[in-house]
Amino acid sequence: MTMRQPLIPIFIAFDDHYAPFGACVIKSALLAKSERYGFAFHVLHEGLGAPARQRLDELMAAHPGNELHFVDVSDYFAAMELHVHTIYNRAIYYRLAIPDLLPQAERALYLDSDLIVLGDLCDLYDTDLHGCALAAARDVMMHALVRTSGLTNRETGSLPVRRYFGEVLGLPDPECYFQSGVMVLDLARLRALGRLPQMLELAGRNRYWMPDQDVINALFVGDIAVLPQRWNLLTGGGEYHSFLARVDSPLLAEYRAARASPAIIHYASFTKPWRFCDIDYAEHFWAVLRQTPWRDAVYDWLQEGRLVSTASLPQTMSWRTLLGALAEKCFGKGTRRRTALVYLQRKLGRA
């Protein structure tokens, strides 16, 4: 009789719009995993539609021994007043409730829905937390902003970032701010601490710059173990080449080394690969997307004019140029999808 693998609880949150990208997170994690554990994905949502659920079930069918659960948190958050602004919605707060949502689990992973997994999450799950409530990587972008006298947004008073972290969040070391897009959670300890009501109260009462992330940093000072940069490698529309490359520090040195072998690529900037097809590491997203039930979504995105190039921001690339770039970078020679893209490229070229 075959013993069933223990399952790692992995939480992720997305809506219908982000379902293709959340699917890429799930698929990439499954492709990169070892056989030490199975994965139990818990999709946190408020009304995820049946078509998206069906496609996700189809994705999981190719990976027996793993599980997918849809967790509607509408009732949980219905009566809560949570501060959101233009680039964030309520879904950013779902991660705060994870300890209550799976009361029988001792440990779990949380992943944002705009990343690609290249390393084995079994290794991440086994991270030594050294008695801390959670583990996360230091936010290299925020670290660089502190070092270059950057400012927060106008909504938070356009304060110097160093002052904001020190005075508003109460961080003893403003250069040690954590990114909450990848976390290892000691659920038992988090439940014992009982800080969920305080976290949600702060989230509703204060206008934070990075709402959920600021709350976590403020309430868990000294209680966050440090993950290596390779487990949450931030990337986007050229920030590394135009900004981070000019900042020197031990953290930036670790970040630069991690770029050679990232375990998780996190498209945390506003320049996502499904909007800007030529950002750093975009090819990893496209390689995974074509292995999901959303493999043909690129055609819709092209028709809607949603794909642009960072080289021509904010102007849209010509369809012919874009199709050529996609065919060359993301679709293997001899595949039917590459043939279809080349055909469409030639047709547009004659138009």
Secondary structure, DSSP 4 states (H G I P E B T S, - for coil): -PPPPPEEEEEEE--TTTHHHHHHHHHHHHHH--SS-EEEEEEEESS--HHHHHHHHHHHHTSTT-EEEEEE-HHHHTT-----BTTB-GGGGGGGGHHHHSTT-SEEEEE-SSEEE-S-HHHHHT---TT-SEEEEE-HHHHHHHHTT-B--GGGTS-BHHHIIIIIS--SSTT--EEEEEEEEEHHHHHHHT-HHHHHHHHHH---SSHHHHHHHHHTTT-EEEEPGGGSEE--SSHHHHTGGG--SHHHHHHHHHTTS-SEEE--SS--TTTBTTSTTHHHHHHHHTTSTTTTHHHHHHHTT--B-GGGTTSPPPHHHHHHHHHHHHS-TT-HHHHHHHHHHHHHHH-
